[in-house]
Structures are given as structure tokens and as C-alpha cells.
């Protein structure tokens, strides 16, 4: 009996020491106290509903952390929403059910143009400034791309040249009558004919002068001049003569907005000789012009002719002036040098079609002693007026006038003598 008690006591001590050495194995783990759940809600019929989802428990220290979720940034104004088609006809986003192109899902409201998608997360307060700074003035490829302005700025000026070149300035009065070189129509290059006729009031003497002329453009403002004069005199008989042919040039200078100056000259060929023609064959021809360009119908000379002129435009009014001295170098039996200074001024109203009055004078300071027999001997000045009409076009021109001399020999006008002048031609520049 005592041995049985001793064995039981030994077994009890061994079991107690074993339990004291491993208490975690013997004792169960006690869970942490949980919050008291709210009473379950019930439906009106008394059926309890599903309990709410428990709050997420933060992981213990040292445990692996879940990956951070990036905060989405709202897209730029005008840019397509994520997952939306890039444009009409573009591929639908992955996982979208098939449907009509561009149609929103059934039951979803169409978002406004440029609005962020409904499931976008609003940026936090710290990310708002960076989001605003990251948004450019005009999104790349958006409606305002390349315009250099924001999408909300409707009053930005258009770049230069967007509306085309500016309109040309309005031309000044008379500018419509200029050619490409800014030369008036009356001074342009031309080929034409000029005629003048003379009839004596108390005699049977009459004359006709016909001159072929050409002003060929050599450059924009320089012209080469050629004049070939012919004459026909009628007295007791009819005589035809070839006057002194002249070759020359002139240059036109634009001295102002409405002023042009002409400088030039010519040299004549001695084609009219006093030894082969009688004075009655060339005197009436020169009288038909009131002796203007007398060197063309004066025999046995080599003429040198200078030309100075001016033309000014004042609206519809055109003013012209001429000063042309000439030196007569004697040839053959003629031994006297002669000087003639012809000058004229005229006013014209109208450019394309116009009319006006011309006053011309012929000063002959050395003609008081002339070796050649001529009607102008001992005559020092010849004055004449000419009312005229003119028509100037881009390709043609016509001018006609009535020459009325006031000279003692040729005048008075419409009593003793009178002349009729006409010129026409075509433009070559």
C-alpha cells in the first residue's frame, strides 16, 4: 500500500513539472477582445440583413505592406478620358461590351465635353497645385494646340498674315494714269504720226507737215527718239520735201509724288538742202506749225536740239511746260549760225479723256540776218495758242487741236491763217 501511494505521488510530480516547462502548449491562445457588434438590422418582415463588413485591420509591424495605390490625376481639358476611344471610329476599351460606335453604356449619362470620368478620384489638397501646374495652356494635340493661348482665352490676337496681306494703299489722284515705271501716259513710249496743216486766208498758199515719230523705251525711264518729217507745199505748184531727220534720247525723272522732269536732246541730219529745193517748197510747211520745230524744215543746217520739260498733276488738272533751245550749224553756202528757243505751257483737265489750252512761243533772236531765204527773216518772235482735245488709253492715244497764230505775218487768227493739228499712235511699253 505504501508503495502504491509512492508511485502515484511520483507520477503526479512528473506531470506537474512537465506542464510547468511548456505552458504555451498546454494553454490555448486567447483572442483580443472585439468591439461589440451593433445589433443586426432587420427588414420590415423581420428577416435579419447581412452584417456590415468589418473595418480593415492594419497589418502588424514587420509584416509585408500592400502596394500603394497611385492617386489618379484628372485629365486635361479636351483630352479623351482613360479607356475611352481615341476618336470617332477608334477601338473600344478592353473589356467593354460591343455596341454602337461612340454610344455610351446603357443606363449611363453622357458626360459633358472635357469633364473627368465619374470614377476619377479627386486629387488631394497637396497634389492640387502640382496638378494645376502640370496642366498646360493648351494640351498637346487638343483644340488649341499650336495657337499659343489657353483654351479659355477667346480674345487672343491672330498671328500676322492669318487674314492675308493688307490691302494696297489707295492711289493718289492721277496715279491710275501711270505705267509700271510710274511715268504718265503722255510721256510713255509710242509709235505714231503727227500732222499739221496751214491755210492762208488771203492767198492760195497752203502747207501740210507729216512727221513719223518713235519713242522707244531703252530702260524704265530712258527713251530713244526718232523723227522723220515730210512736207507738202501747195502754191502755184505742189512740192514735196523730206525734212531734217533727227535722232536723240530723253530721260524722265520723277521729282515728286506728282511731278516729272524731262531731260534730253537730239541731233539732226542735213537731209534738206537749199540748193535742191526752192523756198516755196518748205516755207509753208514750217508755217503750218507756227514755226514750232523750225529746224526740221530749215535748209542747209545741222541742228542740235536740247529738250527740257516738266509735268505736274493736281487731281484732274495737268500742267506741262517745255523749254527747247536749238543751235543751227550752217552747211554749204549758208555761213550764219542761228539760235532758236521754242517754249510752251499748257493746262489740261482730265486724264483718260481731257481738253485744255496750249500757248507756245518761238523766239528767234539771231534771225535778223539770215543767209538762207526764208519767211522768218527779220522776225524775232512768233506766238500761237491751241485749244485741244485728247484721249489717252493704255495702248493708243489721239490728240487734235486748232492752231491760232498771233504773229504779225501769220496772224491774226482765223483772219489771215490758221492751222489744224492731229496726232495718233500706239503705245510700245
Beta strands, then each sheet from edge to edge (+ up, - down):
strand 1: 190-200
strand 2: 206-217
strand 3: 222-234
strand 4: 238-242
strand 5: 246-254
strand 6: 259-268
strand 7: 301-314
strand 8: 317-330
strand 9: 338-349
strand 10: 353-363
strand 11: 381-392
strand 12: 396-405
strand 13: 417-427
sheet 1: 4+ 3- 2+ 1- 13+ 12- 11+ 10- 9+ 8- 7+ 6- 5+
end
